[in-house]
Amino acid sequence: MDIPGLPARRAALRLLDAVLHRGETLDSAAHNACQGIVGGPDRALARALAAEALRWMTDLDGLIDAAMRLPLADDAKVRSVLRLMLAGWLRLDTPPHAVIATALPLLIGGPKRLAHGVFSTLVKQDVKLPKVPTLPAEVVARWGESATAIAAGLTVPPPLDLSLRDPATTDEWAEKLGGVSLIPGHVRLPRGDAIENLAGFNEGAWWVQDLAASIPAHLLGAGDGRTVLDLCAAPGGKTLQLAAAGWQVTGLDMSAKRLERLAENLARTQLSATLVEADMLEWAPDAPFDAVLLDAPCSATGTCRRHPDVLHRIGARHITEMAELQSTLLERAAGWLKPGGQLVYAVCSQEHEEGEDQARKVTLTPYPITADELPAGIGPTPEGWLRTDPGMLKWSGGLDGFFVARWRA
Protein backbone atom coordinates (compact mmCIF):
# COMPACT_ATOMS: atom_id res chain seq x y z
CA MET A 1 0.00 0.00 0.00
CA ASP A 2 1.34 3.40 -0.98
CA ILE A 3 2.30 5.94 1.65
CA PRO A 4 -0.17 8.87 1.52
CA GLY A 5 1.34 11.53 -0.71
CA LEU A 6 3.80 9.15 -2.38
CA PRO A 7 1.83 8.79 -5.67
CA ALA A 8 1.90 12.57 -6.11
CA ARG A 9 5.69 12.66 -5.56
CA ARG A 10 6.16 9.77 -7.97
CA ALA A 11 4.12 11.64 -10.59
CA ALA A 12 6.09 14.85 -9.96
CA LEU A 13 9.33 12.95 -10.55
CA ARG A 14 7.95 11.64 -13.84
CA LEU A 15 7.02 15.19 -14.82
CA LEU A 16 10.54 16.45 -14.16
CA ASP A 17 11.97 13.59 -16.19
CA ALA A 18 9.61 14.32 -19.10
CA VAL A 19 10.53 18.01 -19.16
CA LEU A 20 14.26 17.83 -18.52
CA HIS A 21 15.17 14.65 -20.40
CA ARG A 22 12.57 14.41 -23.16
CA GLY A 23 11.71 18.06 -23.76
CA GLU A 24 7.98 17.60 -23.10
CA THR A 25 5.77 20.32 -21.70
CA LEU A 26 4.27 19.95 -18.23
CA ASP A 27 0.81 19.94 -19.79
CA SER A 28 1.55 17.24 -22.36
CA ALA A 29 3.37 15.05 -19.84
CA ALA A 30 0.70 15.29 -17.14
CA HIS A 31 -1.60 12.53 -18.46
CA ASN A 32 1.04 9.81 -18.49
CA ALA A 33 2.82 11.04 -15.38
CA CYS A 34 -0.38 10.98 -13.31
CA GLN A 35 -1.60 7.58 -14.42
CA GLY A 36 -3.12 5.78 -11.45
CA ILE A 37 -3.82 8.94 -9.47
CA VAL A 38 -7.57 9.27 -8.99
CA GLY A 39 -7.93 12.33 -6.79
CA GLY A 40 -7.73 15.83 -8.20
CA PRO A 41 -5.79 17.18 -5.18
CA ASP A 42 -2.98 14.66 -5.69
CA ARG A 43 -2.77 15.55 -9.39
CA ALA A 44 -2.62 19.23 -8.47
CA LEU A 45 0.09 18.52 -5.89
CA ALA A 46 2.20 16.63 -8.44
CA ARG A 47 1.93 19.52 -10.88
CA ALA A 48 2.69 22.11 -8.17
CA LEU A 49 5.77 20.24 -6.94
CA ALA A 50 7.18 19.84 -10.45
CA ALA A 51 6.39 23.45 -11.39
CA GLU A 52 8.03 24.87 -8.28
CA ALA A 53 11.08 22.66 -8.77
CA LEU A 54 11.42 23.98 -12.32
CA ARG A 55 10.68 27.60 -11.36
CA TRP A 56 13.44 27.60 -8.71
CA MET A 57 15.70 24.92 -10.18
CA THR A 58 18.86 27.04 -10.46
CA ASP A 59 18.60 28.02 -6.80
CA LEU A 60 17.64 24.53 -5.64
CA ASP A 61 20.64 23.08 -7.46
CA GLY A 62 22.85 25.67 -5.79
CA LEU A 63 21.68 24.49 -2.36
CA ILE A 64 22.14 20.83 -3.29
CA ASP A 65 25.65 21.40 -4.66
CA ALA A 66 26.69 23.38 -1.58
CA ALA A 67 25.76 20.42 0.64
CA MET A 68 27.63 17.83 -1.46
CA ARG A 69 31.18 16.63 -0.88
CA LEU A 70 31.46 15.30 -4.44
CA PRO A 71 29.79 16.67 -7.57
CA LEU A 72 26.40 15.18 -8.42
CA ALA A 73 25.50 14.65 -12.08
CA ASP A 74 22.88 17.07 -13.43
CA ASP A 75 20.76 14.17 -14.70
CA ALA A 76 21.09 11.97 -11.62
CA LYS A 77 17.76 10.75 -10.28
CA VAL A 78 18.74 11.67 -6.75
CA ARG A 79 19.19 15.30 -7.84
CA SER A 80 15.64 15.42 -9.17
CA VAL A 81 14.33 13.83 -5.97
CA LEU A 82 16.21 16.40 -3.90
CA ARG A 83 14.78 19.21 -6.04
CA LEU A 84 11.30 17.97 -5.26
CA MET A 85 12.09 17.55 -1.57
CA LEU A 86 13.37 21.12 -1.32
CA ALA A 87 10.50 22.49 -3.38
CA GLY A 88 8.02 20.78 -1.09
CA TRP A 89 9.69 22.13 2.04
CA LEU A 90 10.70 25.63 0.92
CA ARG A 91 7.86 26.46 -1.47
CA LEU A 92 4.86 24.38 -0.40
CA ASP A 93 5.59 24.46 3.34
CA THR A 94 5.59 20.68 3.73
CA PRO A 95 7.10 19.67 7.11
CA PRO A 96 10.57 18.10 6.71
CA HIS A 97 9.52 14.78 8.27
CA ALA A 98 6.68 14.47 5.72
CA VAL A 99 9.06 15.38 2.89
CA ILE A 100 11.43 12.59 3.91
CA ALA A 101 8.66 10.02 4.36
CA THR A 102 7.17 10.66 0.91
CA ALA A 103 10.37 11.19 -1.10
CA LEU A 104 12.89 8.57 0.00
CA PRO A 105 10.70 5.68 -1.27
CA LEU A 106 11.29 7.14 -4.74
CA LEU A 107 14.90 5.99 -4.41
CA ILE A 108 14.33 2.30 -3.65
CA GLY A 109 17.50 0.56 -4.75
CA GLY A 110 19.21 3.95 -4.97
CA PRO A 111 21.10 6.46 -2.80
CA LYS A 112 18.45 7.01 -0.12
CA ARG A 113 21.05 7.76 2.53
CA LEU A 114 22.61 10.42 0.30
CA ALA A 115 19.26 12.17 -0.27
CA HIS A 116 18.39 11.93 3.43
CA GLY A 117 21.78 13.32 4.44
CA VAL A 118 21.78 16.24 2.02
CA PHE A 119 18.20 17.23 2.83
CA SER A 120 18.75 16.93 6.60
CA THR A 121 21.89 19.06 6.38
CA LEU A 122 20.01 21.81 4.55
CA VAL A 123 17.14 21.66 7.05
CA LYS A 124 19.59 22.00 9.96
CA GLN A 125 21.17 24.98 8.22
CA ASP A 126 17.70 26.48 7.83
CA VAL A 127 18.51 27.47 4.25
CA LYS A 128 16.31 29.93 2.38
CA LEU A 129 15.60 30.62 -1.26
CA PRO A 130 16.22 34.12 -2.62
CA LYS A 131 13.26 36.47 -2.97
CA VAL A 132 13.41 36.11 -6.76
CA PRO A 133 14.21 32.95 -8.75
CA THR A 134 17.60 32.83 -10.48
CA LEU A 135 17.03 32.20 -14.18
CA PRO A 136 19.21 29.70 -16.09
CA ALA A 137 22.35 31.34 -17.49
CA GLU A 138 21.37 30.71 -21.13
CA VAL A 139 18.00 32.38 -20.54
CA VAL A 140 19.64 35.44 -19.00
CA ALA A 141 22.00 35.63 -21.98
CA ARG A 142 19.03 35.71 -24.37
CA TRP A 143 16.83 38.13 -22.42
CA GLY A 144 19.55 40.54 -21.39
CA GLU A 145 18.56 43.50 -19.22
CA SER A 146 14.91 42.44 -19.08
CA ALA A 147 15.79 39.14 -17.38
CA THR A 148 15.90 40.70 -13.91
CA ALA A 149 12.42 42.22 -14.21
CA ILE A 150 11.00 39.02 -15.70
CA ALA A 151 12.45 36.90 -12.87
CA ALA A 152 10.74 39.18 -10.36
CA GLY A 153 7.41 38.23 -11.89
CA LEU A 154 7.99 34.50 -11.42
CA THR A 155 8.02 34.33 -7.63
CA VAL A 156 4.48 33.01 -7.40
CA PRO A 157 2.07 31.32 -9.82
CA PRO A 158 -0.21 33.79 -11.63
CA PRO A 159 -3.75 34.77 -10.65
CA LEU A 160 -6.78 33.80 -12.73
CA ASP A 161 -7.79 36.18 -15.53
CA LEU A 162 -11.25 36.08 -17.11
CA SER A 163 -12.43 37.74 -20.34
CA LEU A 164 -16.09 38.75 -20.28
CA ARG A 165 -18.56 38.14 -23.08
CA ASP A 166 -20.07 41.58 -22.44
CA PRO A 167 -17.54 44.26 -21.35
CA ALA A 168 -20.45 46.45 -20.22
CA THR A 169 -20.94 44.06 -17.28
CA THR A 170 -17.35 44.38 -16.01
CA ASP A 171 -18.21 46.07 -12.71
CA GLU A 172 -21.06 43.64 -12.09
CA TRP A 173 -18.89 40.55 -12.56
CA ALA A 174 -15.94 41.98 -10.65
CA GLU A 175 -18.21 42.48 -7.65
CA LYS A 176 -20.02 39.16 -8.03
CA LEU A 177 -16.78 37.17 -8.32
CA GLY A 178 -14.84 39.21 -5.78
CA GLY A 179 -12.20 40.23 -8.30
CA VAL A 180 -10.63 43.34 -9.79
CA SER A 181 -10.64 44.65 -13.36
CA LEU A 182 -7.61 46.08 -15.13
CA ILE A 183 -9.36 46.85 -18.43
CA PRO A 184 -13.03 46.75 -19.56
CA GLY A 185 -14.05 43.16 -20.24
CA HIS A 186 -11.53 41.71 -17.78
CA VAL A 187 -11.75 40.38 -14.22
CA ARG A 188 -8.81 39.06 -12.18
CA LEU A 189 -9.32 36.58 -9.35
CA PRO A 190 -7.01 34.87 -6.86
CA ARG A 191 -6.11 31.28 -7.67
CA GLY A 192 -8.15 28.67 -5.86
CA ASP A 193 -11.62 27.54 -6.81
CA ALA A 194 -12.22 25.16 -9.72
CA ILE A 195 -13.23 27.09 -12.83
CA GLU A 196 -16.48 25.16 -13.22
CA ASN A 197 -17.60 26.20 -9.73
CA LEU A 198 -17.38 29.95 -10.35
CA ALA A 199 -20.50 32.02 -10.97
CA GLY A 200 -21.07 32.67 -14.65
CA PHE A 201 -19.34 29.57 -15.99
CA ASN A 202 -22.43 27.61 -16.93
CA GLU A 203 -24.12 30.63 -18.51
CA GLY A 204 -21.00 31.39 -20.55
CA ALA A 205 -20.49 34.89 -19.16
CA TRP A 206 -16.69 34.59 -19.38
CA TRP A 207 -13.75 32.42 -20.34
CA VAL A 208 -10.24 32.04 -18.93
CA GLN A 209 -7.65 34.16 -20.74
CA ASP A 210 -4.51 35.87 -19.51
CA LEU A 211 -4.72 39.66 -19.60
CA ALA A 212 -1.84 39.96 -22.06
CA ALA A 213 -3.38 37.34 -24.34
CA SER A 214 -6.58 39.39 -24.55
CA ILE A 215 -4.87 42.53 -25.86
CA PRO A 216 -4.33 41.51 -29.53
CA ALA A 217 -8.06 41.04 -30.17
CA HIS A 218 -8.88 44.27 -28.29
CA LEU A 219 -6.67 46.14 -30.77
CA LEU A 220 -9.04 45.29 -33.63
CA GLY A 221 -11.91 47.11 -31.92
CA ALA A 222 -15.60 46.62 -32.69
CA GLY A 223 -16.41 44.38 -35.62
CA ASP A 224 -19.71 45.93 -36.75
CA GLY A 225 -20.35 42.86 -38.89
CA ARG A 226 -17.00 42.96 -40.68
CA THR A 227 -14.98 39.82 -41.39
CA VAL A 228 -11.93 38.66 -39.46
CA LEU A 229 -9.68 35.63 -39.81
CA ASP A 230 -8.31 34.27 -36.55
CA LEU A 231 -5.31 32.14 -37.46
CA CYS A 232 -4.02 29.37 -35.14
CA ALA A 233 -7.28 30.05 -33.32
CA ALA A 234 -7.65 27.20 -30.84
CA PRO A 235 -8.25 26.90 -27.95
CA GLY A 236 -10.21 30.01 -28.83
CA GLY A 237 -9.94 32.93 -26.42
CA LYS A 238 -9.39 35.41 -29.24
CA THR A 239 -12.11 33.88 -31.41
CA LEU A 240 -14.55 34.34 -28.53
CA GLN A 241 -13.41 37.94 -28.01
CA LEU A 242 -13.83 38.80 -31.67
CA ALA A 243 -17.25 37.17 -31.93
CA ALA A 244 -18.39 39.03 -28.80
CA ALA A 245 -17.14 42.29 -30.35
CA GLY A 246 -19.38 41.85 -33.39
CA TRP A 247 -16.97 40.40 -35.93
CA GLN A 248 -17.88 37.65 -38.40
CA VAL A 249 -15.13 35.29 -37.35
CA THR A 250 -13.43 32.51 -39.27
CA GLY A 251 -11.27 30.56 -36.83
CA LEU A 252 -8.62 28.38 -38.44
CA ASP A 253 -6.50 25.76 -36.70
CA MET A 254 -4.85 22.52 -37.78
CA SER A 255 -5.75 20.60 -34.60
CA ALA A 256 -9.13 18.89 -34.68
CA LYS A 257 -8.98 18.21 -30.93
CA ARG A 258 -8.30 21.85 -30.09
CA LEU A 259 -11.08 22.97 -32.45
CA GLU A 260 -13.48 20.68 -30.58
CA ARG A 261 -12.60 22.55 -27.40
CA LEU A 262 -13.18 25.86 -29.19
CA ALA A 263 -16.57 24.65 -30.44
CA GLU A 264 -17.51 23.71 -26.86
CA ASN A 265 -16.56 27.18 -25.63
CA LEU A 266 -18.57 28.81 -28.42
CA ALA A 267 -21.59 26.77 -27.41
CA ARG A 268 -21.13 27.58 -23.71
CA THR A 269 -20.82 31.32 -24.38
CA GLN A 270 -23.58 31.33 -27.02
CA LEU A 271 -21.25 32.94 -29.55
CA SER A 272 -20.79 31.92 -33.17
CA ALA A 273 -17.86 31.54 -35.54
CA THR A 274 -16.99 29.51 -38.61
CA LEU A 275 -14.34 26.95 -37.71
CA VAL A 276 -11.90 25.57 -40.27
CA GLU A 277 -9.54 22.66 -39.71
CA ALA A 278 -6.54 23.30 -41.94
CA ASP A 279 -2.82 24.05 -42.08
CA MET A 280 -2.46 27.71 -43.01
CA LEU A 281 0.71 26.85 -44.93
CA GLU A 282 -1.50 24.93 -47.37
CA TRP A 283 -4.86 26.68 -47.00
CA ALA A 284 -6.00 29.89 -48.71
CA PRO A 285 -9.26 31.84 -48.25
CA ASP A 286 -11.87 32.25 -50.98
CA ALA A 287 -12.00 36.01 -50.33
CA PRO A 288 -9.92 38.56 -48.39
CA PHE A 289 -10.84 39.72 -44.88
CA ASP A 290 -11.31 43.07 -43.21
CA ALA A 291 -8.86 41.96 -40.52
CA VAL A 292 -6.49 39.10 -39.80
CA LEU A 293 -5.23 38.14 -36.33
CA LEU A 294 -2.18 35.89 -36.32
CA ASP A 295 -1.30 34.61 -32.85
CA ALA A 296 1.55 32.58 -34.25
CA PRO A 297 3.08 29.34 -33.00
CA CYS A 298 6.10 30.29 -30.91
CA SER A 299 8.49 29.24 -28.17
CA ALA A 300 5.93 30.38 -25.55
CA THR A 301 8.72 31.64 -23.30
CA GLY A 302 6.44 34.52 -22.30
CA THR A 303 4.29 32.05 -20.36
CA CYS A 304 7.16 31.14 -18.01
CA ARG A 305 5.33 32.24 -14.87
CA ARG A 306 2.59 29.64 -15.48
CA HIS A 307 4.71 27.19 -17.51
CA PRO A 308 8.20 27.24 -15.94
CA ASP A 309 9.20 24.25 -18.06
CA VAL A 310 9.93 26.69 -20.92
CA LEU A 311 12.90 27.98 -18.92
CA HIS A 312 14.57 24.59 -19.38
CA ARG A 313 13.12 23.16 -22.60
CA ILE A 314 13.59 26.03 -25.02
CA GLY A 315 16.92 26.78 -26.68
CA ALA A 316 18.37 28.65 -29.64
CA ARG A 317 17.57 25.93 -32.16
CA HIS A 318 13.87 25.85 -31.26
CA ILE A 319 13.64 29.65 -31.38
CA THR A 320 15.27 29.75 -34.82
CA GLU A 321 12.85 27.13 -36.15
CA MET A 322 9.87 29.07 -34.79
CA ALA A 323 11.14 32.35 -36.24
CA GLU A 324 11.44 30.81 -39.69
CA LEU A 325 7.87 29.51 -39.49
CA GLN A 326 6.57 32.87 -38.23
CA SER A 327 8.13 34.71 -41.17
CA THR A 328 6.32 32.43 -43.60
CA LEU A 329 3.01 32.70 -41.76
CA LEU A 330 3.22 36.50 -41.57
CA GLU A 331 3.86 36.77 -45.29
CA ARG A 332 0.84 34.60 -46.09
CA ALA A 333 -1.43 36.37 -43.62
CA ALA A 334 -0.54 39.80 -45.01
CA GLY A 335 -1.78 38.71 -48.42
CA TRP A 336 -5.28 37.84 -47.16
CA LEU A 337 -6.37 41.40 -46.31
CA LYS A 338 -8.77 43.71 -48.11
CA PRO A 339 -7.34 47.13 -48.99
CA GLY A 340 -7.21 49.09 -45.75
CA GLY A 341 -7.62 45.93 -43.67
CA GLN A 342 -5.80 45.41 -40.37
CA LEU A 343 -3.23 42.77 -39.52
CA VAL A 344 -2.37 42.06 -35.89
CA TYR A 345 0.58 39.78 -35.14
CA ALA A 346 1.16 38.34 -31.66
CA VAL A 347 3.42 35.81 -29.96
CA CYS A 348 3.60 34.82 -26.29
CA SER A 349 7.39 34.93 -26.47
CA GLN A 350 10.16 36.91 -24.81
CA GLU A 351 12.47 36.31 -27.76
CA HIS A 352 13.29 39.24 -30.04
CA GLU A 353 13.73 36.85 -32.98
CA GLU A 354 10.04 35.99 -32.69
CA GLY A 355 8.82 39.53 -32.01
CA GLU A 356 10.70 42.67 -32.98
CA ASP A 357 12.76 40.95 -35.68
CA GLN A 358 9.59 39.61 -37.32
CA ALA A 359 7.83 43.00 -37.20
CA ARG A 360 10.70 44.68 -39.01
CA LYS A 361 10.21 42.37 -42.01
CA VAL A 362 6.53 43.27 -42.62
CA THR A 363 6.06 45.63 -45.58
CA LEU A 364 2.51 46.78 -44.78
CA THR A 365 1.82 50.26 -43.41
CA PRO A 366 2.47 50.41 -39.66
CA TYR A 367 -0.62 51.11 -37.50
CA PRO A 368 0.95 52.04 -34.17
CA ILE A 369 -0.57 50.83 -30.91
CA THR A 370 -1.45 53.71 -28.56
CA ALA A 371 -1.37 53.92 -24.77
CA ASP A 372 -5.13 54.51 -24.50
CA GLU A 373 -5.74 51.06 -26.03
CA LEU A 374 -3.79 49.32 -23.26
CA PRO A 375 -4.31 48.58 -19.56
CA ALA A 376 -3.05 51.28 -17.20
CA GLY A 377 0.63 50.78 -16.45
CA ILE A 378 1.47 49.34 -19.87
CA GLY A 379 2.67 51.45 -22.79
CA PRO A 380 3.70 50.88 -26.40
CA THR A 381 7.30 50.88 -27.60
CA PRO A 382 8.65 53.87 -29.58
CA GLU A 383 7.89 51.88 -32.75
CA GLY A 384 4.23 51.56 -31.77
CA TRP A 385 4.56 47.88 -30.88
CA LEU A 386 3.72 46.23 -27.57
CA ARG A 387 6.15 44.23 -25.47
CA THR A 388 4.92 42.83 -22.15
CA ASP A 389 6.72 40.63 -19.65
CA PRO A 390 5.85 38.90 -16.34
CA GLY A 391 7.54 41.65 -14.36
CA MET A 392 4.96 44.23 -15.49
CA LEU A 393 1.91 45.03 -13.31
CA LYS A 394 3.59 43.01 -10.57
CA TRP A 395 1.55 44.92 -7.97
CA SER A 396 -1.62 43.29 -9.31
CA GLY A 397 -0.32 39.83 -10.18
CA GLY A 398 1.58 40.47 -13.41
CA LEU A 399 0.82 39.16 -16.88
CA ASP A 400 2.32 36.92 -19.53
CA GLY A 401 5.06 38.06 -21.87
CA PHE A 402 3.77 38.99 -25.33
CA PHE A 403 4.89 40.84 -28.42
CA VAL A 404 2.16 42.49 -30.50
CA ALA A 405 2.31 44.65 -33.63
CA ARG A 406 -0.32 46.03 -36.02
CA TRP A 407 -0.43 47.17 -39.65
CA ARG A 408 -2.85 48.28 -42.39
CA ALA A 409 -2.89 46.92 -45.91
C-alpha positions in Angstrom: 0.0 0.0 0.0 1.3 3.4 -1.0 2.3 5.9 1.6 -0.2 8.9 1.5 1.3 11.5 -0.7 3.8 9.2 -2.4 1.8 8.8 -5.7 1.9 12.6 -6.1 5.7 12.7 -5.6 6.2 9.8 -8.0 4.1 11.6 -10.6 6.1 14.9 -10.0 9.3 13.0 -10.5 8.0 11.6 -13.8 7.0 15.2 -14.8 10.5 16.4 -14.2 12.0 13.6 -16.2 9.6 14.3 -19.1 10.5 18.0 -19.2 14.3 17.8 -18.5 15.2 14.7 -20.4 12.6 14.4 -23.2 11.7 18.1 -23.8 8.0 17.6 -23.1 5.8 20.3 -21.7 4.3 20.0 -18.2 0.8 19.9 -19.8 1.5 17.2 -22.4 3.4 15.1 -19.8 0.7 15.3 -17.1 -1.6 12.5 -18.5 1.0 9.8 -18.5 2.8 11.0 -15.4 -0.4 11.0 -13.3 -1.6 7.6 -14.4 -3.1 5.8 -11.4 -3.8 8.9 -9.5 -7.6 9.3 -9.0 -7.9 12.3 -6.8 -7.7 15.8 -8.2 -5.8 17.2 -5.2 -3.0 14.7 -5.7 -2.8 15.6 -9.4 -2.6 19.2 -8.5 0.1 18.5 -5.9 2.2 16.6 -8.4 1.9 19.5 -10.9 2.7 22.1 -8.2 5.8 20.2 -6.9 7.2 19.8 -10.5 6.4 23.5 -11.4 8.0 24.9 -8.3 11.1 22.7 -8.8 11.4 24.0 -12.3 10.7 27.6 -11.4 13.4 27.6 -8.7 15.7 24.9 -10.2 18.9 27.0 -10.5 18.6 28.0 -6.8 17.6 24.5 -5.6 20.6 23.1 -7.5 22.8 25.7 -5.8 21.7 24.5 -2.4 22.1 20.8 -3.3 25.6 21.4 -4.7 26.7 23.4 -1.6 25.8 20.4 0.6 27.6 17.8 -1.5 31.2 16.6 -0.9 31.5 15.3 -4.4 29.8 16.7 -7.6 26.4 15.2 -8.4 25.5 14.7 -12.1 22.9 17.1 -13.4 20.8 14.2 -14.7 21.1 12.0 -11.6 17.8 10.7 -10.3 18.7 11.7 -6.8 19.2 15.3 -7.8 15.6 15.4 -9.2 14.3 13.8 -6.0 16.2 16.4 -3.9 14.8 19.2 -6.0 11.3 18.0 -5.3 12.1 17.6 -1.6 13.4 21.1 -1.3 10.5 22.5 -3.4 8.0 20.8 -1.1 9.7 22.1 2.0 10.7 25.6 0.9 7.9 26.5 -1.5 4.9 24.4 -0.4 5.6 24.5 3.3 5.6 20.7 3.7 7.1 19.7 7.1 10.6 18.1 6.7 9.5 14.8 8.3 6.7 14.5 5.7 9.1 15.4 2.9 11.4 12.6 3.9 8.7 10.0 4.4 7.2 10.7 0.9 10.4 11.2 -1.1 12.9 8.6 0.0 10.7 5.7 -1.3 11.3 7.1 -4.7 14.9 6.0 -4.4 14.3 2.3 -3.6 17.5 0.6 -4.7 19.2 4.0 -5.0 21.1 6.5 -2.8 18.4 7.0 -0.1 21.1 7.8 2.5 22.6 10.4 0.3 19.3 12.2 -0.3 18.4 11.9 3.4 21.8 13.3 4.4 21.8 16.2 2.0 18.2 17.2 2.8 18.7 16.9 6.6 21.9 19.1 6.4 20.0 21.8 4.6 17.1 21.7 7.0 19.6 22.0 10.0 21.2 25.0 8.2 17.7 26.5 7.8 18.5 27.5 4.3 16.3 29.9 2.4 15.6 30.6 -1.3 16.2 34.1 -2.6 13.3 36.5 -3.0 13.4 36.1 -6.8 14.2 33.0 -8.8 17.6 32.8 -10.5 17.0 32.2 -14.2 19.2 29.7 -16.1 22.3 31.3 -17.5 21.4 30.7 -21.1 18.0 32.4 -20.5 19.6 35.4 -19.0 22.0 35.6 -22.0 19.0 35.7 -24.4 16.8 38.1 -22.4 19.5 40.5 -21.4 18.6 43.5 -19.2 14.9 42.4 -19.1 15.8 39.1 -17.4 15.9 40.7 -13.9 12.4 42.2 -14.2 11.0 39.0 -15.7 12.4 36.9 -12.9 10.7 39.2 -10.4 7.4 38.2 -11.9 8.0 34.5 -11.4 8.0 34.3 -7.6 4.5 33.0 -7.4 2.1 31.3 -9.8 -0.2 33.8 -11.6 -3.7 34.8 -10.6 -6.8 33.8 -12.7 -7.8 36.2 -15.5 -11.2 36.1 -17.1 -12.4 37.7 -20.3 -16.1 38.7 -20.3 -18.6 38.1 -23.1 -20.1 41.6 -22.4 -17.5 44.3 -21.3 -20.4 46.5 -20.2 -20.9 44.1 -17.3 -17.4 44.4 -16.0 -18.2 46.1 -12.7 -21.1 43.6 -12.1 -18.9 40.5 -12.6 -15.9 42.0 -10.6 -18.2 42.5 -7.6 -20.0 39.2 -8.0 -16.8 37.2 -8.3 -14.8 39.2 -5.8 -12.2 40.2 -8.3 -10.6 43.3 -9.8 -10.6 44.6 -13.4 -7.6 46.1 -15.1 -9.4 46.8 -18.4 -13.0 46.7 -19.6 -14.1 43.2 -20.2 -11.5 41.7 -17.8 -11.7 40.4 -14.2 -8.8 39.1 -12.2 -9.3 36.6 -9.3 -7.0 34.9 -6.9 -6.1 31.3 -7.7 -8.1 28.7 -5.9 -11.6 27.5 -6.8 -12.2 25.2 -9.7 -13.2 27.1 -12.8 -16.5 25.2 -13.2 -17.6 26.2 -9.7 -17.4 29.9 -10.4 -20.5 32.0 -11.0 -21.1 32.7 -14.6 -19.3 29.6 -16.0 -22.4 27.6 -16.9 -24.1 30.6 -18.5 -21.0 31.4 -20.6 -20.5 34.9 -19.2 -16.7 34.6 -19.4 -13.7 32.4 -20.3 -10.2 32.0 -18.9 -7.6 34.2 -20.7 -4.5 35.9 -19.5 -4.7 39.7 -19.6 -1.8 40.0 -22.1 -3.4 37.3 -24.3 -6.6 39.4 -24.5 -4.9 42.5 -25.9 -4.3 41.5 -29.5 -8.1 41.0 -30.2 -8.9 44.3 -28.3 -6.7 46.1 -30.8 -9.0 45.3 -33.6 -11.9 47.1 -31.9 -15.6 46.6 -32.7 -16.4 44.4 -35.6 -19.7 45.9 -36.7 -20.3 42.9 -38.9 -17.0 43.0 -40.7 -15.0 39.8 -41.4 -11.9 38.7 -39.5 -9.7 35.6 -39.8 -8.3 34.3 -36.5 -5.3 32.1 -37.5 -4.0 29.4 -35.1 -7.3 30.0 -33.3 -7.7 27.2 -30.8 -8.3 26.9 -28.0 -10.2 30.0 -28.8 -9.9 32.9 -26.4 -9.4 35.4 -29.2 -12.1 33.9 -31.4 -14.6 34.3 -28.5 -13.4 37.9 -28.0 -13.8 38.8 -31.7 -17.2 37.2 -31.9 -18.4 39.0 -28.8 -17.1 42.3 -30.4 -19.4 41.9 -33.4 -17.0 40.4 -35.9 -17.9 37.7 -38.4 -15.1 35.3 -37.3 -13.4 32.5 -39.3 -11.3 30.6 -36.8 -8.6 28.4 -38.4 -6.5 25.8 -36.7 -4.8 22.5 -37.8 -5.7 20.6 -34.6 -9.1 18.9 -34.7 -9.0 18.2 -30.9 -8.3 21.9 -30.1 -11.1 23.0 -32.5 -13.5 20.7 -30.6 -12.6 22.5 -27.4 -13.2 25.9 -29.2 -16.6 24.7 -30.4 -17.5 23.7 -26.9 -16.6 27.2 -25.6 -18.6 28.8 -28.4 -21.6 26.8 -27.4 -21.1 27.6 -23.7 -20.8 31.3 -24.4 -23.6 31.3 -27.0 -21.3 32.9 -29.6 -20.8 31.9 -33.2 -17.9 31.5 -35.5 -17.0 29.5 -38.6 -14.3 26.9 -37.7 -11.9 25.6 -40.3 -9.5 22.7 -39.7 -6.5 23.3 -41.9 -2.8 24.0 -42.1 -2.5 27.7 -43.0 0.7 26.8 -44.9 -1.5 24.9 -47.4 -4.9 26.7 -47.0 -6.0 29.9 -48.7 -9.3 31.8 -48.3 -11.9 32.3 -51.0 -12.0 36.0 -50.3 -9.9 38.6 -48.4 -10.8 39.7 -44.9 -11.3 43.1 -43.2 -8.9 42.0 -40.5 -6.5 39.1 -39.8 -5.2 38.1 -36.3 -2.2 35.9 -36.3 -1.3 34.6 -32.8 1.5 32.6 -34.2 3.1 29.3 -33.0 6.1 30.3 -30.9 8.5 29.2 -28.2 5.9 30.4 -25.5 8.7 31.6 -23.3 6.4 34.5 -22.3 4.3 32.0 -20.4 7.2 31.1 -18.0 5.3 32.2 -14.9 2.6 29.6 -15.5 4.7 27.2 -17.5 8.2 27.2 -15.9 9.2 24.3 -18.1 9.9 26.7 -20.9 12.9 28.0 -18.9 14.6 24.6 -19.4 13.1 23.2 -22.6 13.6 26.0 -25.0 16.9 26.8 -26.7 18.4 28.7 -29.6 17.6 25.9 -32.2 13.9 25.8 -31.3 13.6 29.6 -31.4 15.3 29.8 -34.8 12.9 27.1 -36.1 9.9 29.1 -34.8 11.1 32.3 -36.2 11.4 30.8 -39.7 7.9 29.5 -39.5 6.6 32.9 -38.2 8.1 34.7 -41.2 6.3 32.4 -43.6 3.0 32.7 -41.8 3.2 36.5 -41.6 3.9 36.8 -45.3 0.8 34.6 -46.1 -1.4 36.4 -43.6 -0.5 39.8 -45.0 -1.8 38.7 -48.4 -5.3 37.8 -47.2 -6.4 41.4 -46.3 -8.8 43.7 -48.1 -7.3 47.1 -49.0 -7.2 49.1 -45.8 -7.6 45.9 -43.7 -5.8 45.4 -40.4 -3.2 42.8 -39.5 -2.4 42.1 -35.9 0.6 39.8 -35.1 1.2 38.3 -31.7 3.4 35.8 -30.0 3.6 34.8 -26.3 7.4 34.9 -26.5 10.2 36.9 -24.8 12.5 36.3 -27.8 13.3 39.2 -30.0 13.7 36.9 -33.0 10.0 36.0 -32.7 8.8 39.5 -32.0 10.7 42.7 -33.0 12.8 40.9 -35.7 9.6 39.6 -37.3 7.8 43.0 -37.2 10.7 44.7 -39.0 10.2 42.4 -42.0 6.5 43.3 -42.6 6.1 45.6 -45.6 2.5 46.8 -44.8 1.8 50.3 -43.4 2.5 50.4 -39.7 -0.6 51.1 -37.5 1.0 52.0 -34.2 -0.6 50.8 -30.9 -1.4 53.7 -28.6 -1.4 53.9 -24.8 -5.1 54.5 -24.5 -5.7 51.1 -26.0 -3.8 49.3 -23.3 -4.3 48.6 -19.6 -3.0 51.3 -17.2 0.6 50.8 -16.4 1.5 49.3 -19.9 2.7 51.4 -22.8 3.7 50.9 -26.4 7.3 50.9 -27.6 8.6 53.9 -29.6 7.9 51.9 -32.7 4.2 51.6 -31.8 4.6 47.9 -30.9 3.7 46.2 -27.6 6.1 44.2 -25.5 4.9 42.8 -22.1 6.7 40.6 -19.7 5.8 38.9 -16.3 7.5 41.7 -14.4 5.0 44.2 -15.5 1.9 45.0 -13.3 3.6 43.0 -10.6 1.5 44.9 -8.0 -1.6 43.3 -9.3 -0.3 39.8 -10.2 1.6 40.5 -13.4 0.8 39.2 -16.9 2.3 36.9 -19.5 5.1 38.1 -21.9 3.8 39.0 -25.3 4.9 40.8 -28.4 2.2 42.5 -30.5 2.3 44.7 -33.6 -0.3 46.0 -36.0 -0.4 47.2 -39.6 -2.8 48.3 -42.4 -2.9 46.9 -45.9 
